[in-house]
Amino acid sequence: MTSPTADFAIQKVIVAAHSLLAKSTMATKDGVAVADMFRSRPVQSAMVSVVPLLLAVAQLANGFFNDMPLLVSISFAAVMVPFAVLLTQYQYAQFRRQYVERGF
């Protein structure tokens, strides 16, 4: 079982990641959405968006099942979630720039 403070920290990480991802999924004025990027580049998008989140979840599970200190697992997850968000935003900016340069 996890402690109440660990549960609270995990919830805070999830809420922060959700709010950051919600901001980055909106379409821009030129009509390019993050979903367009995922359809156009599925492997690259999954590598920068989904894999770091899966690593964070795997590390949390590893720490829980192997009796590691939860501080280590939670710290890793707390770093990987914003890392995934920033990588996704960077890739989206590149995709949007290329889309605009192609002339829609």
PEZI-V144947 format. One record per pair of residues at least 6 apart in sequence whose C-alpha atoms are under 6 Angstrom apart, sorted by the first residue. I is the first residue (numbers start at 1). GAP is how many residues later the second one is. D is the distance in Angstrom with one decimal. If there is no record, write none. Layout:
((I GAP D) (I GAP D))
//
This chain:
((25 9 5.4) (27 6 4.2) (38 7 5.7) (48 39 5.9) (49 35 5.2) (49 39 5.6) (52 28 5.8) (52 32 5.7) (53 28 6.0) (56 21 4.5) (59 14 5.8) (60 13 5.1) (63 10 5.8))
//
